[in-house]
Amino acid sequence: MINAQSAHAIDHDLLLSAARLVGQDVEVSWRHEISPARFSAFWLRDHCHSKESLNSETLQRQVDTFAIAKDIAPAKAEITDAGRTLRVTWTNDGAISVFPAGFLWEISQNEGRERAPRRTLWDRDSMGKSFPSVSHREILHSDAALLRWLSLIEEFGFALTTGAGASVADLETLVKRVGYVRQTIFGGMWEFSANMAFKDTAYTSVAIGPHTDGTYSIDPPGFQMFQCLAFDGTGGESTLVDGFKVAEIIRRTDPKAFDVLSEVKVPAHYLGDGAHLCAEHPVIGLDHNGDLRQIAYNNYDRAPFRLPVPRMNEFYRALALFHRLINDPAHEISMRLLPGTVLFFDNWRTLHGRRAFEGHRHMSGAYLNKEDVDSKLRVMRTAR
């Protein structure tokens, strides 16, 4: 979504140089060497930035879209405010609409939709043993540090913080520094150990392969925090795989498999503990530009479904390729979470798992919504 702040912030660098009428459209050009962009009359009237048409506080539309004349046409288009503003005068009523240059530029480039953020894709060798991390004390007391932590998670799909108190209350304080705790069938703030408190393999001591959580949810949790409260035993290392890295490998080396994984919606279910959840998602989710948006993979929770035999065979071949790559040690990093260390990761990108363990391992965690973390990032970046 384009907002007034972002448009204002960039319009000093993207000044308009010319505007001309092309039939019922308006074509504008910028001062640097960029192709011109054309906007329809109806779209322009619908997106007018005058105070009568757009609430400057909420950025909500106030113009009555459905009262705009179907044959609306511009009488004049001119550049004002030293290139920062387009003014359009309408033939039907003589009204004047205004548009910030930066707003028009963003729309012309992205069609009003956000681009995928800058990401660094990684495997075991490129990540090495130095994982992105910000100290717990900094995060709690500095907005700049919190922004740095969230930006690392956006770039790499995960980050750590050290020096946290080993209690559920301490983790909840950290979660609420970012957003609010998401309630699920597991509760809000949750704890788990090998006690089978829920019908889920997380509540055992067996190894768990790389997966994302909540594939049975219509809106899978966007982010997850893990913290170790106590550990006395062997094994139990947490493992991470960059699902976007694997997806890009498949896109490059096996386009047919990539198409299948991004097109076939795979159903998943959770049945037990008084709940029966069902949802379906492609293993590789794409945005409007074809950029990677979401990985949704949990073979434990995949529900029975059937496709025509040729398509079913294609799906199984593609799924086997995805499975092989995410289980390749070359794509996996591991860490033993000890009391005081918190792992925060993007559940729409980073697959996580756990090695088998013996002894006592007591963990706490929480989910956060994707939209809440994204919102926090936008607000903090705008404030800077």
C-alpha positions as CSV (number, residue, x, y, z in Angstrom):
1,M,0.0,0.0,0.0
2,I,1.3,3.5,-0.9
3,N,1.0,6.0,1.9
4,A,1.4,9.8,2.0
5,Q,4.5,9.6,4.1
6,S,6.4,7.3,1.7
7,A,5.3,9.4,-1.3
8,H,6.4,12.6,0.4
9,A,9.7,11.1,1.4
10,I,10.8,10.2,-2.1
11,D,9.2,13.0,-4.2
12,H,12.2,15.3,-3.8
13,D,14.3,12.8,-5.8
14,L,11.5,11.9,-8.3
15,L,10.3,15.2,-9.7
16,L,7.9,15.4,-12.5
17,S,9.0,17.1,-15.7
18,A,5.9,17.0,-18.0
19,A,2.3,16.0,-18.2
20,R,0.1,15.7,-21.3
21,L,-3.3,14.6,-22.2
22,V,-3.6,11.4,-24.3
23,G,-7.3,11.0,-25.0
24,Q,-9.0,10.6,-21.7
25,D,-5.7,9.6,-20.0
26,V,-2.9,11.6,-18.5
27,E,0.7,10.8,-19.3
28,V,3.5,12.0,-17.0
29,S,7.2,12.0,-17.2
30,W,10.0,12.4,-14.6
31,R,13.1,14.4,-14.8
32,H,15.5,11.6,-14.8
33,E,15.6,9.2,-17.7
34,I,12.5,7.0,-17.1
35,S,9.8,5.9,-19.4
36,P,6.6,7.9,-19.0
37,A,3.6,6.4,-17.2
38,R,-0.1,6.8,-18.3
39,F,-3.0,6.9,-15.9
40,S,-6.7,6.7,-16.8
41,A,-9.0,9.6,-15.9
42,F,-11.3,7.5,-13.7
43,W,-8.3,6.1,-11.8
44,L,-6.9,9.5,-11.2
45,R,-10.2,10.9,-9.9
46,D,-10.6,7.9,-7.7
47,H,-7.1,8.4,-6.2
48,C,-7.2,12.2,-5.8
49,H,-5.1,13.5,-2.8
50,S,-7.0,16.7,-2.2
51,K,-8.3,17.1,1.3
52,E,-11.9,16.5,0.1
53,S,-11.0,13.2,-1.5
54,L,-8.4,11.6,0.9
55,N,-8.3,11.8,4.7
56,S,-4.7,12.9,5.4
57,E,-4.8,11.3,8.9
58,T,-6.1,7.8,8.1
59,L,-5.3,7.8,4.3
60,Q,-8.8,6.5,3.8
61,R,-10.6,7.4,0.6
62,Q,-13.3,10.0,0.9
63,V,-14.1,10.4,-2.7
64,D,-17.3,8.6,-3.7
65,T,-16.0,6.2,-6.3
66,F,-19.5,5.3,-7.6
67,A,-20.5,8.9,-8.1
68,I,-17.6,9.6,-10.5
69,A,-18.9,10.2,-14.0
70,K,-18.2,7.3,-16.3
71,D,-17.2,9.7,-19.1
72,I,-15.0,11.8,-16.9
73,A,-12.2,13.5,-18.8
74,P,-9.3,15.8,-18.0
75,A,-9.5,19.4,-19.3
76,K,-5.9,20.3,-18.2
77,A,-2.9,18.6,-16.6
78,E,-0.1,20.6,-15.2
79,I,3.0,20.2,-13.1
80,T,3.3,22.5,-10.0
81,D,5.3,22.9,-6.8
82,A,8.6,22.6,-8.7
83,G,7.8,19.2,-10.0
84,R,6.4,17.7,-6.8
85,T,2.7,17.8,-7.7
86,L,0.4,16.9,-10.6
87,R,-2.8,19.0,-10.9
88,V,-5.6,17.8,-13.1
89,T,-8.7,19.9,-13.9
90,W,-11.8,17.9,-14.9
91,T,-14.1,18.9,-17.7
92,N,-17.4,17.7,-16.1
93,D,-17.4,19.9,-13.0
94,G,-14.1,22.0,-13.1
95,A,-12.9,20.3,-9.9
96,I,-9.1,20.0,-9.4
97,S,-7.3,16.8,-8.3
98,V,-3.8,16.8,-6.9
99,F,-1.2,14.0,-6.8
100,P,2.2,13.8,-5.2
101,A,4.9,12.9,-7.7
102,G,6.3,10.2,-5.4
103,F,2.9,8.6,-5.1
104,L,2.6,8.4,-8.9
105,W,6.1,7.0,-9.2
106,E,5.5,4.2,-6.7
107,I,2.2,3.3,-8.4
108,S,3.9,3.3,-11.8
109,Q,6.6,1.0,-10.6
110,N,4.8,-1.4,-8.3
111,E,1.1,-1.0,-9.2
112,G,0.4,0.0,-5.6
113,R,1.7,-3.2,-4.1
114,E,4.7,-3.7,-1.9
115,R,7.8,-5.3,-3.4
116,A,9.3,-8.3,-1.8
117,P,11.8,-7.1,0.8
118,R,15.6,-7.5,0.3
119,R,16.6,-11.0,1.3
120,T,19.9,-12.8,1.7
121,L,19.3,-16.5,0.8
122,W,21.6,-18.9,2.6
123,D,22.8,-22.4,3.1
124,R,25.1,-24.0,5.6
125,D,28.4,-22.8,4.0
126,S,27.2,-19.2,3.2
127,M,25.7,-18.8,6.7
128,G,28.7,-20.2,8.5
129,K,28.6,-20.4,12.3
130,S,28.0,-16.7,13.0
131,F,24.3,-16.3,13.1
132,P,22.4,-12.9,13.0
133,S,21.9,-11.8,16.6
134,V,21.1,-8.7,18.8
135,S,21.4,-8.7,22.6
136,H,18.3,-9.0,24.6
137,R,19.0,-5.9,26.7
138,E,19.4,-3.8,23.5
139,I,16.1,-5.0,22.1
140,L,14.2,-4.2,25.2
141,H,15.6,-0.7,25.7
142,S,16.3,0.6,22.2
143,D,14.0,1.0,19.2
144,A,17.0,1.1,16.9
145,A,18.1,-2.3,18.2
146,L,14.6,-3.7,17.8
147,L,14.4,-2.4,14.3
148,R,17.9,-4.0,13.6
149,W,16.7,-7.3,15.0
150,L,13.5,-7.3,12.9
151,S,15.4,-6.2,9.8
152,L,17.8,-9.2,10.3
153,I,14.8,-11.6,10.5
154,E,13.4,-10.0,7.4
155,E,16.7,-10.4,5.5
156,F,17.8,-13.9,6.7
157,G,14.5,-15.4,7.9
158,F,15.7,-15.8,11.5
159,A,17.7,-14.2,14.2
160,L,18.8,-14.9,17.8
161,T,18.9,-12.8,21.0
162,T,21.0,-13.7,24.0
163,G,20.9,-12.7,27.6
164,A,17.2,-13.3,28.1
165,G,15.6,-14.5,31.3
166,A,14.7,-18.2,31.2
167,S,11.0,-17.9,32.0
168,V,7.8,-17.7,30.1
169,A,7.1,-14.2,31.4
170,D,10.5,-13.0,30.1
171,L,9.7,-14.4,26.6
172,E,6.2,-12.9,26.7
173,T,7.8,-9.5,27.4
174,L,10.0,-9.9,24.4
175,V,7.1,-11.0,22.2
176,K,5.0,-8.0,23.2
177,R,8.0,-5.7,22.3
178,V,7.2,-6.8,18.7
179,G,3.5,-7.4,18.6
180,Y,0.8,-9.4,20.4
181,V,0.7,-13.1,21.2
182,R,-1.3,-15.1,18.7
183,Q,-3.8,-17.5,20.3
184,T,-3.9,-21.0,18.8
185,I,-5.1,-24.4,19.9
186,F,-1.8,-24.6,21.9
187,G,-2.8,-21.4,23.8
188,G,-1.0,-18.1,23.7
189,M,2.3,-18.4,25.4
190,W,3.0,-22.1,25.4
191,E,5.4,-24.6,26.9
192,F,6.3,-28.1,25.8
193,S,8.4,-31.0,26.7
194,A,8.2,-34.7,25.9
195,N,4.9,-35.2,27.8
196,M,2.4,-35.6,24.9
197,A,0.3,-32.8,26.3
198,F,-0.9,-32.3,22.8
199,K,-1.3,-34.7,19.9
200,D,1.8,-33.3,18.2
201,T,5.3,-34.6,17.6
202,A,6.8,-31.5,19.3
203,Y,5.6,-33.0,22.6
204,T,7.9,-36.1,22.2
205,S,11.6,-36.6,22.2
206,V,11.9,-38.0,18.6
207,A,13.7,-36.2,15.8
208,I,11.5,-33.8,13.8
209,G,12.3,-33.1,10.1
210,P,12.3,-29.6,8.6
211,H,8.8,-28.2,8.3
212,T,6.7,-25.1,8.8
213,D,4.0,-24.8,11.4
214,G,0.3,-24.3,11.0
215,T,-0.2,-25.7,7.4
216,Y,-3.6,-26.7,8.7
217,S,-4.5,-23.1,9.4
218,I,-6.1,-20.8,6.9
219,D,-3.6,-18.1,8.0
220,P,-0.5,-20.0,9.2
221,P,1.5,-18.2,12.0
222,G,3.9,-15.8,10.4
223,F,6.6,-15.9,13.0
224,Q,7.6,-18.0,15.9
225,M,9.8,-17.5,19.0
226,F,11.5,-20.4,20.8
227,Q,13.2,-20.3,24.1
228,C,14.8,-23.0,26.2
229,L,13.8,-22.9,29.8
230,A,15.8,-26.0,30.9
231,F,17.9,-28.7,29.3
232,D,19.6,-31.6,30.9
233,G,20.5,-34.3,28.4
234,T,22.0,-34.9,25.0
235,G,20.9,-34.0,21.5
236,G,17.9,-31.8,20.8
237,E,19.6,-29.3,18.6
238,S,17.3,-27.0,16.7
239,T,17.7,-27.0,12.9
240,L,16.8,-24.4,10.3
241,V,16.6,-24.5,6.5
242,D,16.1,-21.5,4.3
243,G,13.0,-22.5,2.3
244,F,13.4,-19.6,-0.1
245,K,16.9,-20.7,-1.0
246,V,15.6,-24.2,-1.7
247,A,12.7,-22.9,-3.7
248,E,15.0,-20.7,-5.9
249,I,17.2,-23.8,-6.5
250,I,14.2,-25.7,-7.8
251,R,13.0,-22.7,-9.9
252,R,16.4,-22.6,-11.6
253,T,17.1,-26.3,-12.0
254,D,13.6,-27.8,-12.4
255,P,11.0,-25.3,-13.6
256,K,8.4,-28.0,-14.0
257,A,8.7,-29.1,-10.4
258,F,8.6,-25.4,-9.3
259,D,5.4,-24.8,-11.2
260,V,3.8,-27.9,-9.6
261,L,4.8,-26.9,-6.1
262,S,3.6,-23.3,-6.6
263,E,0.3,-24.4,-8.2
264,V,-1.0,-27.4,-6.4
265,K,-2.7,-26.5,-3.1
266,V,-1.9,-29.2,-0.6
267,P,-4.5,-29.9,2.1
268,A,-3.5,-30.3,5.7
269,H,-5.3,-31.1,8.9
270,Y,-5.1,-31.2,12.7
271,L,-7.4,-33.6,14.4
272,G,-7.4,-33.9,18.2
273,D,-7.6,-32.0,21.5
274,G,-11.1,-30.9,20.6
275,A,-10.1,-29.4,17.3
276,H,-10.4,-30.3,13.7
277,L,-8.6,-27.8,11.5
278,C,-8.3,-27.9,7.8
279,A,-6.6,-25.7,5.2
280,E,-4.7,-25.9,2.0
281,H,-1.7,-24.0,0.6
282,P,0.8,-24.6,-2.2
283,V,4.2,-25.7,-0.9
284,I,5.7,-22.6,-2.6
285,G,3.6,-19.5,-2.4
286,L,4.2,-16.6,-4.8
287,D,3.2,-13.0,-4.8
288,H,1.7,-10.9,-7.6
289,N,5.2,-10.5,-9.1
290,G,6.2,-14.2,-8.9
291,D,8.5,-13.4,-6.0
292,L,8.6,-15.9,-3.1
293,R,5.9,-15.2,-0.5
294,Q,5.4,-18.3,1.6
295,I,6.6,-21.8,2.2
296,A,4.0,-24.2,3.6
297,Y,5.3,-27.7,4.2
298,N,4.6,-30.2,6.8
299,N,4.5,-33.8,5.6
300,Y,3.3,-34.9,9.1
301,D,0.1,-32.9,8.7
302,R,-0.6,-33.4,5.0
303,A,-4.2,-34.6,4.5
304,P,-5.3,-37.2,2.0
305,F,-6.1,-35.8,-1.4
306,R,-6.1,-37.0,-5.0
307,L,-5.4,-35.4,-8.4
308,P,-5.7,-36.9,-11.9
309,V,-3.0,-39.6,-12.1
310,P,-0.5,-37.7,-14.4
311,R,-0.8,-34.6,-12.2
312,M,-0.5,-36.7,-9.0
313,N,2.7,-38.3,-10.3
314,E,4.1,-34.8,-11.1
315,F,3.3,-33.7,-7.6
316,Y,4.9,-36.6,-5.9
317,R,8.1,-36.1,-8.1
318,A,8.2,-32.4,-7.2
319,L,7.5,-33.1,-3.5
320,A,10.3,-35.7,-3.4
321,L,12.7,-33.1,-4.9
322,F,11.7,-30.5,-2.3
323,H,12.0,-33.1,0.5
324,R,15.4,-34.2,-0.6
325,L,16.8,-30.7,-0.8
326,I,15.5,-29.5,2.6
327,N,17.0,-32.6,4.2
328,D,20.3,-32.1,2.5
329,P,22.9,-31.3,5.3
330,A,24.3,-28.7,2.9
331,H,21.2,-26.6,3.4
332,E,20.8,-27.0,7.2
333,I,22.2,-25.1,10.1
334,S,21.9,-26.2,13.7
335,M,22.2,-24.8,17.2
336,R,21.5,-25.9,20.7
337,L,19.2,-23.5,22.4
338,L,20.3,-23.1,26.0
339,P,18.5,-21.0,28.7
340,G,18.8,-17.3,27.9
341,T,18.9,-17.7,24.1
342,V,15.8,-17.0,22.0
343,L,15.3,-18.0,18.4
344,F,12.9,-15.8,16.4
345,F,12.1,-17.0,12.8
346,D,9.9,-16.4,9.9
347,N,7.5,-19.4,9.7
348,W,6.6,-18.4,6.1
349,R,10.2,-18.8,5.0
350,T,12.3,-20.8,7.4
351,L,11.7,-24.5,7.9
352,H,12.6,-25.7,11.4
353,G,13.2,-29.1,13.0
354,R,14.8,-30.8,16.0
355,R,17.2,-33.6,16.5
356,A,16.2,-36.5,18.8
357,F,17.2,-36.1,22.4
358,E,17.5,-37.9,25.7
359,G,16.9,-36.3,29.0
360,H,14.9,-33.3,30.1
361,R,14.2,-30.5,27.6
362,H,11.7,-27.8,28.5
363,M,10.9,-25.2,25.9
364,S,8.6,-22.2,25.7
365,G,7.3,-20.3,22.7
366,A,4.8,-18.2,21.0
367,Y,3.4,-17.4,17.6
368,L,3.0,-13.9,16.1
369,N,0.9,-12.9,13.0
370,K,2.7,-12.1,9.8
371,E,0.8,-8.9,9.4
372,D,1.7,-7.6,12.9
373,V,5.5,-8.0,12.5
374,D,5.3,-6.5,9.0
375,S,3.3,-3.6,10.4
376,K,5.9,-3.1,13.2
377,L,8.6,-2.8,10.6
378,R,6.7,-0.3,8.5
379,V,5.9,1.9,11.5
380,M,9.5,1.9,12.8
381,R,11.0,2.6,9.4
382,T,8.6,5.5,8.8
383,A,9.5,6.9,12.3
384,R,13.1,7.0,11.3
